[in-house]
Amino acid sequence: MTAWSRLRRDRVAMVSLAVVLAYLSLMVATAAGLLARDWAREVAISHAPPSWAAGSAAHGAPGEAGATDAAGARGVSAAPGVPAGPGVGASAAIDPPSIDIRDIDPLAPDYEAWAQRAAELRTAEPERAATLPMGADKWGRDVLAKAIKGTEISLFVGLSAALLATLIGTVLGACAGFLGGAIDDLLEWFYSVFTSIPGILLILAFAAVLRPGLLNIVLVLGLTGWTGIYRLVRAEYMRHAAMEYVSAAEAVGASAPARMFVHILPNVAHVSLVQLSQHVVSFIKAEVILSFLGFGVPLDQVSWGTMLAEAQSELITGAWWQLAAATVSMAVLVTAFSMLTDALRDALDPRLHGAGGSAPGAAT
């Protein structure tokens, strides 16, 4: 019975697989510009609440640019004595410095001209929405569009970094476990150096040296996350190198690289595959932490980490929806990926399926 047949019988695994595929589809669609293309556009008032929570949500702090109440949403000025332009609606925000200037010198000669020009500009702007399905941030950007766009960035970083770390760990583990000798000693020393430093400190050290960017984040996570894969692959190669099917391949003239990557690798690939899926989860969480601390994606891009960083200041005004959107998006993906990883490990492990324990020799 194949591993896919075992996996397909697990309902939890199939639901998790469907969730992961849905997130992957979102990533592809946003990368192609089909979804969340205008995530950075200011389409609503500052801290516009979700549509289903509009009655009880705070719209923003008093005096804040773009802040409004129920009267402001109907086009009434947020400051007494300063009229809002006709048809301005919720976008009629009054600049606090201008109010201070008028208080200091109500007869300032340039104030009336400035007020008229400001009213004309506000009238020309498209009216902003008072609510959105998942609310808006302090700049009036759609939180739902940001969460969808953040899926692309976070999932791309997790997948790319996991692939890089799995490639490095598998190749180095194969060389150390199969060749042994001085090469094994050198790689073991290299492995010991990396593992002697706490992982989060090593990641932060690399991230502090490199400039924020997607490629640099992938490199930082991939170059620091290969050690666990290396250790497991090395142990598997040491075990398989002494088996009869490898000796038979050597007897018929197979070279060392052929024995490593043609004969042994198919029998230990399940270890790398499971580690790959596990590292996707850990790297997504690492990217969120780095972006939250300011070492992640650039300022002109959005990820779940940058959304959480913005949300910590928004909670003061009661705007909790950006925090909820980023947290729920990440939690659903991480949970589905973790469940799929557990099911995949069970489906690929030959020791859990009777006669599969003697499969290594038959794979060649």
Helices and strands as residue ranges (DSSP letters): H 3-8, H 11-31, G 51-53, H 70-73, G 89-91, H 96-104, H 111-124, H 143-179, H 181-195, H 199-209, H 214-224, H 227-241, H 244-251, H 256-258, I 259-264, H 265-293, H 304-314, G 315-317, H 321-348, G 350-352, G 354-358, H 359-362
